[in-house]
Amino acid sequence: MDDELSRLAYVTHSIGEFVVIADTRGYVTYVNKAFADRFGYTAGEVTGHRLDGFLAPATDPLLMRGI
């Protein structure tokens, strides 16, 4: 299991696509480097805050319901 988690951590940190993990209430628990680079926030600035606070107001409500 530790090897799988290590590989997952490596992949999410290394890929060019942004990855955001949020809990069931929409609070961010993880963002990768691509997210930080794209949106200009550090992981520490985003973690623990609601994801909808970092998205544009015009974000599709159907998308937000799925997050």
Secondary structure, 3 states (H helix, E strand, C coil): CHHHHHHHHHHHHHCCCCCEEECCCCEEEEECHHHHHHHCCCHHHHCCCEHHHHCCCCCCHHHHHHC
